[in-house]
Amino acid sequence: MTKQVFTVEGMKCTKCEAKVEDALKALAGVEAAKADHEACNVAVEFDEAKVSPEQMKDAVDDLGRFEMIL
């Protein structure tokens, strides 16, 4: 299991955090995601054999209002 923190631009509130967390948790291989709009990041615990950072970025970016920086 890998733990990594990614910058996410565009989060303004706790509802934004929830949207980012939900998008990541919906991916197979993501065990946990905790977003922080004040720090503009998300901490993710994931299995690199099942999901890549690029796939996580796509899931967040597909929400339309946020951009995850790798």
N, C-alpha and C positions, 0 to 999 in steps of 0.2 A: 504494500500500500504506500502510495506517495502522497505527501502533503505539500501543497504549494499555494502561494498567495499571488493573485493576479490583480492588476489595476483594472477597474471598470469605470469608464467615464459615463456621465449622464444620470447617475443615481442621485435623487434629491430628497428621498424620504424613506420611511420604513416600508411603505408599499412597494417602492422600487426594489428594495432589498429582497422582499418576498418574491417578486417576479423573477429576479436573477437566480435566487436560491431554487425556486421551483423548476426553472428551465434546466438548471444543472442537475438537480436531483432526479429529473425524468430520464437522464441518460444512463444506460446500462454501464456499470463500472464506477459511477460516482457514489461514494458511501456517505459523504457529508459535504455541505456547502454552507458557509456563514458569511453573509455580505455585511458590509459596514459602509453606509452612504457617506458618513462624515470623513472616513479615511479613504474613500473612493477605491475600495478593494473587496475582494472575495477570497476567503480561505477555502480551499477545496481538498478533500481527501478522496483519492481515486486510485483505481487499478489501471496502471499503464498498459496492461495486456488487453484491456477491454475498451478503453476510451483514451483519446489523445487530447492534448491541450488545444489542438486545432478544432477538434469536434466540439469541445466545450466553448471555444470562442464563437464558432458558428451558431451554437444554440443561444448564446447571449446576444450576439449581434442580430439574430433573426427576430428578436423582440422589437427591434426597430428604434428604440429610444436609447439604447445603451451600446457601448463599444468596449469589449474586453481586449486589453493589451497583453500580448504575449512577450 
